[in-house]
Amino acid sequence: MFVVIGLIIAFVLIAVFSNRATRYCRWRERRGAEGSTWSCIHCGAQVQGLWGVPPKDCHRDRAPPRG
């Protein structure tokens, strides 16, 4: 019984504290000499950043048009 209540509380906390703006962002890193190029596999956005530090914001407006 306690396990079920604990799981319900965990799912509620995850839903409350998750960042909805970047829910679908899946960043892939390509390392370079001076930094990294991060590519989102969901929308195709590409941004420059530091090694090992993925973007915290969604950059869909920077994505090239698909189609």
Buried (B, 14 or more C-beta within 10 A) or exposed (E): EEEEEEEEEEEEEEEEEEEEEBEEBEBEBEEEEEEBEBBBEBBBBBBEBEEEEBBEEBBBEEBEEEE
